[in-house]
Amino acid sequence: MTANSKTAADQAVPLFSKTQTQSMSLNRIISERDALTQAREAKTARLRELRLEKEADEIAAAAAQAALPKRAGRR
C-alpha cells in the first residue's frame, strides 16, 4: 500500500506542476489581452475626440462663411 501511495504522489506532483504552469500562462495571456484592449479603447477615444473637434471646427467655419456678406461680382 505504501508503494501505491508513493506512486500516486509521484504522479500528482508533475500533474499539479503542469496545471500550475498552464494557469500562469493563461493569466499572462489574459493580462496581455486586457492591456491591448485598454490601449485600443484609449486610442479610439482619442481619435473620436479629434474627429468631433474637427467636425465642430468645420461647422463653425461654415457658419462664419455663411455670415459673411456676399461680394458683388464684376459688372
Biopython code that builds the backbone (N, CA, C, O; Angstrom):
import numpy as np
from Bio.PDB.StructureBuilder import StructureBuilder

atoms = [
    (1, "MET", "N", (0.815, -1.182, 0.000)),
    (1, "MET", "CA", (0.000, 0.000, 0.000)),
    (1, "MET", "C", (0.862, 1.250, 0.000)),
    (1, "MET", "O", (0.511, 2.239, -0.643)),
    (2, "THR", "N", (1.963, 1.227, 0.695)),
    (2, "THR", "CA", (2.853, 2.368, 0.733)),
    (2, "THR", "C", (3.435, 2.648, -0.647)),
    (2, "THR", "O", (3.633, 3.805, -1.017)),
    (3, "ALA", "N", (3.700, 1.620, -1.384)),
    (3, "ALA", "CA", (4.245, 1.787, -2.724)),
    (3, "ALA", "C", (3.217, 2.464, -3.628)),
    (3, "ALA", "O", (3.574, 3.320, -4.438)),
    (4, "ASN", "N", (1.954, 2.090, -3.497)),
    (4, "ASN", "CA", (0.906, 2.713, -4.307)),
    (4, "ASN", "C", (0.723, 4.181, -3.940)),
    (4, "ASN", "O", (0.519, 5.007, -4.830)),
    (5, "SER", "N", (0.791, 4.528, -2.658)),
    (5, "SER", "CA", (0.662, 5.911, -2.215)),
    (5, "SER", "C", (1.817, 6.739, -2.737)),
    (5, "SER", "O", (1.623, 7.874, -3.173)),
    (6, "LYS", "N", (2.981, 6.198, -2.699)),
    (6, "LYS", "CA", (4.166, 6.909, -3.184)),
    (6, "LYS", "C", (4.036, 7.136, -4.684)),
    (6, "LYS", "O", (4.370, 8.211, -5.180)),
    (7, "THR", "N", (3.567, 6.158, -5.390)),
    (7, "THR", "CA", (3.409, 6.271, -6.826)),
    (7, "THR", "C", (2.348, 7.314, -7.159)),
    (7, "THR", "O", (2.539, 8.101, -8.086)),
    (8, "ALA", "N", (1.260, 7.340, -6.444)),
    (8, "ALA", "CA", (0.207, 8.327, -6.683)),
    (8, "ALA", "C", (0.728, 9.729, -6.412)),
    (8, "ALA", "O", (0.431, 10.654, -7.167)),
    (9, "ALA", "N", (1.492, 9.895, -5.355)),
    (9, "ALA", "CA", (2.064, 11.205, -5.040)),
    (9, "ALA", "C", (3.064, 11.622, -6.104)),
    (9, "ALA", "O", (3.116, 12.783, -6.508)),
    (10, "ASP", "N", (3.863, 10.649, -6.555)),
    (10, "ASP", "CA", (4.840, 10.963, -7.601)),
    (10, "ASP", "C", (4.147, 11.371, -8.899)),
    (10, "ASP", "O", (4.673, 12.197, -9.646)),
    (11, "GLN", "N", (2.983, 10.807, -9.173)),
    (11, "GLN", "CA", (2.240, 11.168, -10.376)),
    (11, "GLN", "C", (1.524, 12.510, -10.208)),
    (11, "GLN", "O", (1.344, 13.246, -11.178)),
    (12, "ALA", "N", (1.127, 12.818, -9.004)),
    (12, "ALA", "CA", (0.361, 14.043, -8.758)),
    (12, "ALA", "C", (1.223, 15.294, -8.883)),
    (12, "ALA", "O", (0.750, 16.328, -9.354)),
    (13, "VAL", "N", (2.480, 15.207, -8.466)),
    (13, "VAL", "CA", (3.351, 16.390, -8.485)),
    (13, "VAL", "C", (3.541, 16.928, -9.902)),
    (13, "VAL", "O", (3.348, 18.126, -10.114)),
    (14, "PRO", "N", (3.907, 16.108, -10.874)),
    (14, "PRO", "CA", (4.053, 16.660, -12.230)),
    (14, "PRO", "C", (2.732, 17.182, -12.818)),
    (14, "PRO", "O", (2.718, 18.182, -13.535)),
    (15, "LEU", "N", (1.638, 16.503, -12.510)),
    (15, "LEU", "CA", (0.344, 16.974, -12.999)),
    (15, "LEU", "C", (-0.009, 18.330, -12.401)),
    (15, "LEU", "O", (-0.504, 19.210, -13.106)),
    (16, "PHE", "N", (0.239, 18.501, -11.122)),
    (16, "PHE", "CA", (-0.019, 19.781, -10.477)),
    (16, "PHE", "C", (0.885, 20.859, -11.065)),
    (16, "PHE", "O", (0.445, 21.979, -11.326)),
    (17, "SER", "N", (2.146, 20.510, -11.270)),
    (17, "SER", "CA", (3.091, 21.469, -11.843)),
    (17, "SER", "C", (2.643, 21.901, -13.237)),
    (17, "SER", "O", (2.706, 23.081, -13.581)),
    (18, "LYS", "N", (2.191, 20.937, -14.032)),
    (18, "LYS", "CA", (1.715, 21.258, -15.382)),
    (18, "LYS", "C", (0.490, 22.160, -15.323)),
    (18, "LYS", "O", (0.396, 23.131, -16.074)),
    (19, "THR", "N", (-0.445, 21.848, -14.437)),
    (19, "THR", "CA", (-1.653, 22.656, -14.286)),
    (19, "THR", "C", (-1.308, 24.061, -13.822)),
    (19, "THR", "O", (-1.883, 25.040, -14.297)),
    (20, "GLN", "N", (-0.367, 24.156, -12.894)),
    (20, "GLN", "CA", (0.046, 25.467, -12.387)),
    (20, "GLN", "C", (0.702, 26.283, -13.493)),
    (20, "GLN", "O", (0.453, 27.484, -13.595)),
    (21, "THR", "N", (1.529, 25.663, -14.318)),
    (21, "THR", "CA", (2.183, 26.353, -15.430)),
    (21, "THR", "C", (1.151, 26.835, -16.440)),
    (21, "THR", "O", (1.244, 27.957, -16.938)),
    (22, "GLN", "N", (0.167, 25.992, -16.745)),
    (22, "GLN", "CA", (-0.891, 26.387, -17.678)),
    (22, "GLN", "C", (-1.692, 27.566, -17.133)),
    (22, "GLN", "O", (-2.060, 28.476, -17.875)),
    (23, "SER", "N", (-1.953, 27.539, -15.843)),
    (23, "SER", "CA", (-2.698, 28.620, -15.211)),
    (23, "SER", "C", (-1.925, 29.937, -15.292)),
    (23, "SER", "O", (-2.495, 30.987, -15.588)),
    (24, "MET", "N", (-0.626, 29.863, -15.024)),
    (24, "MET", "CA", (0.189, 31.087, -15.089)),
    (24, "MET", "C", (0.258, 31.605, -16.522)),
    (24, "MET", "O", (0.225, 32.816, -16.743)),
    (25, "SER", "N", (0.353, 30.708, -17.492)),
    (25, "SER", "CA", (0.380, 31.117, -18.896)),
    (25, "SER", "C", (-0.947, 31.768, -19.288)),
    (25, "SER", "O", (-0.970, 32.786, -19.979)),
    (26, "LEU", "N", (-2.036, 31.173, -18.842)),
    (26, "LEU", "CA", (-3.349, 31.731, -19.136)),
    (26, "LEU", "C", (-3.507, 33.119, -18.519)),
    (26, "LEU", "O", (-4.046, 34.024, -19.157)),
    (27, "ASN", "N", (-3.045, 33.291, -17.293)),
    (27, "ASN", "CA", (-3.116, 34.601, -16.632)),
    (27, "ASN", "C", (-2.298, 35.641, -17.391)),
    (27, "ASN", "O", (-2.718, 36.791, -17.514)),
    (28, "ARG", "N", (-1.125, 35.239, -17.904)),
    (28, "ARG", "CA", (-0.284, 36.161, -18.662)),
    (28, "ARG", "C", (-0.981, 36.555, -19.960)),
    (28, "ARG", "O", (-0.978, 37.725, -20.341)),
    (29, "ILE", "N", (-1.571, 35.592, -20.627)),
    (29, "ILE", "CA", (-2.275, 35.856, -21.886)),
    (29, "ILE", "C", (-3.460, 36.794, -21.643)),
    (29, "ILE", "O", (-3.685, 37.725, -22.417)),
    (30, "ILE", "N", (-4.201, 36.553, -20.589)),
    (30, "ILE", "CA", (-5.352, 37.408, -20.263)),
    (30, "ILE", "C", (-4.886, 38.827, -19.945)),
    (30, "ILE", "O", (-5.522, 39.795, -20.362)),
    (31, "SER", "N", (-3.787, 38.956, -19.211)),
    (31, "SER", "CA", (-3.258, 40.285, -18.887)),
    (31, "SER", "C", (-2.834, 41.027, -20.146)),
    (31, "SER", "O", (-3.102, 42.221, -20.282)),
    (32, "GLU", "N", (-2.175, 40.332, -21.065)),
    (32, "GLU", "CA", (-1.757, 40.964, -22.316)),
    (32, "GLU", "C", (-2.971, 41.386, -23.143)),
    (32, "GLU", "O", (-2.982, 42.468, -23.730)),
    (33, "ARG", "N", (-3.990, 40.530, -23.186)),
    (33, "ARG", "CA", (-5.198, 40.850, -23.941)),
    (33, "ARG", "C", (-5.898, 42.074, -23.339)),
    (33, "ARG", "O", (-6.370, 42.950, -24.063)),
    (34, "ASP", "N", (-5.958, 42.118, -22.007)),
    (34, "ASP", "CA", (-6.591, 43.260, -21.346)),
    (34, "ASP", "C", (-5.825, 44.551, -21.615)),
    (34, "ASP", "O", (-6.426, 45.607, -21.811)),
    (35, "ALA", "N", (-4.497, 44.461, -21.622)),
    (35, "ALA", "CA", (-3.686, 45.647, -21.901)),
    (35, "ALA", "C", (-3.919, 46.134, -23.328)),
    (35, "ALA", "O", (-4.025, 47.337, -23.567)),
    (36, "LEU", "N", (-4.000, 45.203, -24.274)),
    (36, "LEU", "CA", (-4.261, 45.588, -25.662)),
    (36, "LEU", "C", (-5.647, 46.205, -25.819)),
    (36, "LEU", "O", (-5.818, 47.186, -26.543)),
    (37, "THR", "N", (-6.625, 45.634, -25.144)),
    (37, "THR", "CA", (-7.985, 46.168, -25.205)),
    (37, "THR", "C", (-8.030, 47.573, -24.630)),
    (37, "THR", "O", (-8.667, 48.463, -25.193)),
    (38, "GLN", "N", (-7.358, 47.765, -23.518)),
    (38, "GLN", "CA", (-7.336, 49.077, -22.886)),
    (38, "GLN", "C", (-6.644, 50.099, -23.785)),
    (38, "GLN", "O", (-7.108, 51.233, -23.902)),
    (39, "ALA", "N", (-5.547, 49.710, -24.416)),
    (39, "ALA", "CA", (-4.842, 50.616, -25.319)),
    (39, "ALA", "C", (-5.710, 50.953, -26.528)),
    (39, "ALA", "O", (-5.737, 52.101, -26.970)),
    (40, "ARG", "N", (-6.420, 49.961, -27.066)),
    (40, "ARG", "CA", (-7.292, 50.186, -28.219)),
    (40, "ARG", "C", (-8.421, 51.139, -27.858)),
    (40, "ARG", "O", (-8.755, 52.033, -28.636)),
    (41, "GLU", "N", (-9.013, 50.953, -26.677)),
    (41, "GLU", "CA", (-10.100, 51.833, -26.244)),
    (41, "GLU", "C", (-9.614, 53.264, -26.039)),
    (41, "GLU", "O", (-10.324, 54.215, -26.366)),
    (42, "ALA", "N", (-8.406, 53.418, -25.501)),
    (42, "ALA", "CA", (-7.852, 54.758, -25.295)),
    (42, "ALA", "C", (-7.599, 55.442, -26.642)),
    (42, "ALA", "O", (-7.891, 56.626, -26.807)),
    (43, "LYS", "N", (-7.058, 54.690, -27.600)),
    (43, "LYS", "CA", (-6.789, 55.257, -28.917)),
    (43, "LYS", "C", (-8.087, 55.633, -29.619)),
    (43, "LYS", "O", (-8.174, 56.685, -30.251)),
    (44, "THR", "N", (-9.094, 54.774, -29.506)),
    (44, "THR", "CA", (-10.395, 55.052, -30.112)),
    (44, "THR", "C", (-11.012, 56.312, -29.520)),
    (44, "THR", "O", (-11.563, 57.140, -30.245)),
    (45, "ALA", "N", (-10.919, 56.455, -28.208)),
    (45, "ALA", "CA", (-11.471, 57.645, -27.545)),
    (45, "ALA", "C", (-10.734, 58.904, -28.001)),
    (45, "ALA", "O", (-11.357, 59.940, -28.234)),
    (46, "ARG", "N", (-9.417, 58.817, -28.127)),
    (46, "ARG", "CA", (-8.624, 59.968, -28.568)),
    (46, "ARG", "C", (-8.992, 60.344, -29.997)),
    (46, "ARG", "O", (-9.175, 61.522, -30.306)),
    (47, "LEU", "N", (-9.101, 59.342, -30.871)),
    (47, "LEU", "CA", (-9.446, 59.615, -32.262)),
    (47, "LEU", "C", (-10.870, 60.168, -32.388)),
    (47, "LEU", "O", (-11.126, 61.044, -33.214)),
    (48, "ARG", "N", (-11.785, 59.661, -31.577)),
    (48, "ARG", "CA", (-13.161, 60.162, -31.594)),
    (48, "ARG", "C", (-13.171, 61.631, -31.175)),
    (48, "ARG", "O", (-13.858, 62.453, -31.782)),
    (49, "GLU", "N", (-12.410, 61.950, -30.140)),
    (49, "GLU", "CA", (-12.338, 63.337, -29.669)),
    (49, "GLU", "C", (-11.781, 64.254, -30.758)),
    (49, "GLU", "O", (-12.300, 65.349, -30.977)),
    (50, "LEU", "N", (-10.726, 63.807, -31.438)),
    (50, "LEU", "CA", (-10.158, 64.612, -32.515)),
    (50, "LEU", "C", (-11.152, 64.794, -33.671)),
    (50, "LEU", "O", (-11.248, 65.876, -34.250)),
    (51, "ARG", "N", (-11.887, 63.728, -33.998)),
    (51, "ARG", "CA", (-12.874, 63.813, -35.076)),
    (51, "ARG", "C", (-13.982, 64.789, -34.723)),
    (51, "ARG", "O", (-14.374, 65.614, -35.548)),
    (52, "LEU", "N", (-14.488, 64.698, -33.498)),
    (52, "LEU", "CA", (-15.555, 65.607, -33.083)),
    (52, "LEU", "C", (-15.075, 67.057, -33.060)),
    (52, "LEU", "O", (-15.818, 67.973, -33.410)),
    (53, "GLU", "N", (-13.840, 67.250, -32.650)),
    (53, "GLU", "CA", (-13.267, 68.602, -32.639)),
    (53, "GLU", "C", (-13.155, 69.136, -34.062)),
    (53, "GLU", "O", (-13.466, 70.299, -34.321)),
    (54, "LYS", "N", (-12.708, 68.284, -34.985)),
    (54, "LYS", "CA", (-12.573, 68.702, -36.384)),
    (54, "LYS", "C", (-13.940, 69.034, -36.972)),
    (54, "LYS", "O", (-14.090, 70.035, -37.673)),
    (55, "GLU", "N", (-14.944, 68.194, -36.686)),
    (55, "GLU", "CA", (-16.286, 68.449, -37.194)),
    (55, "GLU", "C", (-16.845, 69.753, -36.639)),
    (55, "GLU", "O", (-17.505, 70.501, -37.361)),
    (56, "ALA", "N", (-16.587, 70.034, -35.363)),
    (56, "ALA", "CA", (-17.053, 71.287, -34.755)),
    (56, "ALA", "C", (-16.369, 72.478, -35.424)),
    (56, "ALA", "O", (-17.007, 73.502, -35.671)),
    (57, "ASP", "N", (-15.085, 72.350, -35.716)),
    (57, "ASP", "CA", (-14.369, 73.428, -36.405)),
    (57, "ASP", "C", (-14.934, 73.655, -37.806)),
    (57, "ASP", "O", (-15.080, 74.794, -38.250)),
    (58, "GLU", "N", (-15.250, 72.556, -38.498)),
    (58, "GLU", "CA", (-15.811, 72.685, -39.839)),
    (58, "GLU", "C", (-17.186, 73.350, -39.804)),
    (58, "GLU", "O", (-17.499, 74.172, -40.665)),
    (59, "ILE", "N", (-17.995, 73.003, -38.827)),
    (59, "ILE", "CA", (-19.320, 73.610, -38.690)),
    (59, "ILE", "C", (-19.183, 75.096, -38.368)),
    (59, "ILE", "O", (-19.919, 75.920, -38.910)),
    (60, "ALA", "N", (-18.248, 75.440, -37.490)),
    (60, "ALA", "CA", (-18.024, 76.843, -37.139)),
    (60, "ALA", "C", (-17.524, 77.628, -38.345)),
    (60, "ALA", "O", (-17.933, 78.769, -38.557)),
    (61, "ALA", "N", (-16.639, 77.023, -39.138)),
    (61, "ALA", "CA", (-16.124, 77.703, -40.320)),
    (61, "ALA", "C", (-17.231, 77.905, -41.347)),
    (61, "ALA", "O", (-17.297, 78.953, -41.989)),
    (62, "ALA", "N", (-18.090, 76.919, -41.503)),
    (62, "ALA", "CA", (-19.202, 77.048, -42.448)),
    (62, "ALA", "C", (-20.177, 78.128, -41.975)),
    (62, "ALA", "O", (-20.703, 78.886, -42.790)),
    (63, "ALA", "N", (-20.418, 78.201, -40.683)),
    (63, "ALA", "CA", (-21.320, 79.222, -40.143)),
    (63, "ALA", "C", (-20.714, 80.605, -40.319)),
    (63, "ALA", "O", (-21.421, 81.557, -40.650)),
    (64, "ALA", "N", (-19.424, 80.720, -40.101)),
    (64, "ALA", "CA", (-18.752, 82.013, -40.274)),
    (64, "ALA", "C", (-18.778, 82.420, -41.739)),
    (64, "ALA", "O", (-18.964, 83.596, -42.054)),
    (65, "GLN", "N", (-18.594, 81.464, -42.629)),
    (65, "GLN", "CA", (-18.620, 81.744, -44.064)),
    (65, "GLN", "C", (-20.018, 82.194, -44.491)),
    (65, "GLN", "O", (-20.152, 83.093, -45.321)),
    (66, "ALA", "N", (-21.031, 81.592, -43.944)),
    (66, "ALA", "CA", (-22.404, 81.952, -44.297)),
    (66, "ALA", "C", (-22.771, 83.329, -43.749)),
    (66, "ALA", "O", (-23.612, 84.018, -44.326)),
    (67, "ALA", "N", (-22.150, 83.735, -42.646)),
    (67, "ALA", "CA", (-22.462, 85.022, -42.034)),
    (67, "ALA", "C", (-21.809, 86.185, -42.778)),
    (67, "ALA", "O", (-22.249, 87.325, -42.630)),
    (68, "LEU", "N", (-20.778, 85.927, -43.567)),
    (68, "LEU", "CA", (-20.115, 86.993, -44.309)),
    (68, "LEU", "C", (-21.022, 87.498, -45.426)),
    (68, "LEU", "O", (-21.704, 86.712, -46.084)),
    (69, "PRO", "N", (-21.025, 88.823, -45.636)),
    (69, "PRO", "CA", (-21.828, 89.337, -46.753)),
    (69, "PRO", "C", (-21.194, 88.917, -48.077)),
    (69, "PRO", "O", (-19.972, 88.854, -48.212)),
    (70, "LYS", "N", (-22.049, 88.636, -49.037)),
    (70, "LYS", "CA", (-21.545, 88.203, -50.341)),
    (70, "LYS", "C", (-21.069, 89.427, -51.102)),
    (70, "LYS", "O", (-21.710, 90.478, -51.091)),
    (71, "ARG", "N", (-19.940, 89.269, -51.756)),
    (71, "ARG", "CA", (-19.396, 90.366, -52.550)),
    (71, "ARG", "C", (-20.119, 90.438, -53.889)),
    (71, "ARG", "O", (-20.502, 89.429, -54.482)),
    (72, "ALA", "N", (-20.281, 91.646, -54.323)),
    (72, "ALA", "CA", (-20.911, 91.839, -55.631)),
    (72, "ALA", "C", (-19.901, 91.451, -56.709)),
    (72, "ALA", "O", (-18.714, 91.763, -56.605)),
    (73, "GLY", "N", (-20.368, 90.791, -57.708)),
    (73, "GLY", "CA", (-19.494, 90.367, -58.794)),
    (73, "GLY", "C", (-19.186, 91.527, -59.737)),
    (73, "GLY", "O", (-19.796, 92.592, -59.644)),
    (74, "ARG", "N", (-18.271, 91.320, -60.609)),
    (74, "ARG", "CA", (-17.943, 92.348, -61.600)),
    (74, "ARG", "C", (-19.109, 92.549, -62.556)),
    (74, "ARG", "O", (-19.860, 91.624, -62.866)),
    (75, "ARG", "N", (-19.232, 93.790, -63.012)),
    (75, "ARG", "CA", (-20.322, 94.086, -63.939)),
    (75, "ARG", "C", (-19.799, 94.400, -65.280)),
    (75, "ARG", "O", (-20.574, 94.676, -66.196)),
]
sb = StructureBuilder()
sb.init_structure("model")
sb.init_model(0)
sb.init_chain("A")
sb.init_seg("    ")
for serial, (resi, resn, name, xyz) in enumerate(atoms, 1):
    if name == "N":
        sb.init_residue(resn, " ", resi, " ")
    sb.init_atom(name, np.array(xyz, "f"), 0.0, 1.0, " ", f" {name:<3s}", serial, name[0])
structure = sb.get_structure()
